[in-house]
Each structure stands twice: as structure tokens, then as C-alpha cells.
């Protein structure tokens, strides 16, 4: 099997995991700049997913914690 040059360079530079830089202080934070969804927009988005039905979400949004 062949090894890509970037993997070799990562190995030679001391990185134990390919693609992860050693100096974490030089990294730029990834900030989510997307607009916040209101509850109606969120419910519309979640209604398209079969794993979280709209009826279940609506019934459990106002339930207090611990019950």
C-alpha cells in the first residue's frame, strides 16, 4: 500500500494522528453564524424526520424536568 505525502509529513512532524495539528493554540474557532431558529421553524424542520415525530415533540416540550 502507498502512503500519501501528507501522512508522511504528519508523521515526521510528530503528529500521531494524521491531519491534526500539534499546536492547538494556532487553531481558529469554528463559530456557528447561522440565524437562530424559533420554535415554529424548529418544529417544521423536525417534522420531516421520522425519528422524532411532531406529535411527540409537541407533547413533551412543556413538560417540567424530572417528570
C-alpha positions as CSV (number, residue, x, y, z in Angstrom):
1,X,0.0,0.0,0.0
2,X,1.1,3.5,-0.7
3,X,1.2,6.3,1.8
4,X,0.2,9.8,0.9
5,X,2.9,12.6,1.3
6,X,0.7,14.4,3.9
7,X,0.6,11.3,6.1
8,X,4.4,11.1,5.9
9,X,4.8,14.8,6.7
10,X,2.4,14.5,9.7
11,X,4.4,11.5,10.9
12,X,7.8,13.3,10.5
13,X,6.5,16.5,12.2
14,X,5.5,14.5,15.3
15,X,1.7,14.3,14.8
16,X,0.4,11.0,16.0
17,X,-2.9,11.4,14.2
18,X,-2.9,12.4,10.5
19,X,-4.5,15.8,9.9
20,X,-4.5,17.1,13.5
21,X,-2.1,19.9,14.0
22,X,0.2,19.8,17.1
23,X,-0.2,23.5,18.2
24,X,-3.8,23.8,19.2
25,X,-3.4,27.5,20.2
26,X,-3.0,28.4,16.5
27,X,-6.3,26.9,15.6
28,X,-9.2,29.2,14.6
29,X,-12.5,28.5,16.4
30,X,-15.4,27.4,14.4
31,X,-18.4,29.6,15.2
32,X,-21.9,28.8,14.0
33,X,-23.1,32.1,12.4
34,X,-26.4,30.7,11.2
35,X,-29.5,32.5,12.4
36,X,-31.3,31.0,15.5
37,X,-34.5,29.2,14.7
38,X,-37.6,30.0,16.6
39,X,-39.8,27.1,17.9
40,X,-42.1,27.1,14.8
41,X,-39.1,26.9,12.4
42,X,-37.6,24.1,14.5
43,X,-40.8,22.1,14.6
44,X,-41.1,22.5,10.8
45,X,-37.6,21.2,10.4
46,X,-38.1,18.3,12.8
47,X,-41.4,17.3,11.2
48,X,-39.5,16.0,8.2
49,X,-37.6,13.5,10.3
50,X,-39.3,10.2,11.1
51,X,-37.2,9.5,14.2
52,X,-38.8,12.5,16.1
53,X,-42.4,12.8,15.2
54,X,-44.0,16.3,15.6
55,X,-46.7,15.0,18.0
56,X,-44.1,13.6,20.4
57,X,-42.0,16.8,20.3
58,X,-45.1,19.0,20.9
59,X,-46.3,16.8,23.7
60,X,-43.0,16.9,25.6
61,X,-41.8,20.5,25.1
62,X,-43.7,22.0,28.1
63,X,-43.1,19.0,30.5
64,X,-41.1,20.1,33.5
65,X,-37.7,18.5,34.2
66,X,-37.7,15.4,36.4
67,X,-41.2,14.2,35.5
